[in-house]
Amino acid sequence: MFQETGIPDLKVFEPKVWPDERGYFYEAYNTNVFKEAGIHVQFVQDNQAKSTYGVLRGLHYQIEPFAQAKLVRVIHGEVLDIVVDIRANSATYGKWYGIRLSAENKRQLFVPRGFAHGYVVLSETAEFFYKCDNFYSKAHEGGIRWDDPSLNIDWEIELDKVILSEKDKGLPAFGAHLK
């Protein structure tokens, strides 16, 4: 089942889960289900990251011809997932959306091309998994500073607990990516 987010093309997917005494089963991805929801992508790369509490990865994106749509989920733990619409001609340009994704709630977020993406780990550890519809290209990567005051993102964590990579510490302010 898909839920709208208030930002065009950005959708939350809540799979049907079949629990029983042995555990549970669910389809994490079915191309036909996504096509019926108007999502026509062909995923070509899967990525997985493990992080500890407070690790914040992002806000990252790739530019054409290597822009990426992503289907993101958590397979262990919990994160706050954040996306920012950076599509210059979008009515929601500069708007952000946040959602808690966890192994428990099994929610997934479909992030179309044209969004910056990041997440912060809220549990002791988390394993984050995502499918991409295009290959990674270091030459086409970009990013936005996670604490940019013009975006005013609520990361739902004490800011002194945030752990960043050196690369993410040096990301530019929102809007600089258009230069």
Order of alpha helices (4+ residues) and beta strands (2+ residues): beta-beta-beta-beta-alpha-beta-beta-beta-beta-beta-beta-beta-beta-beta-alpha
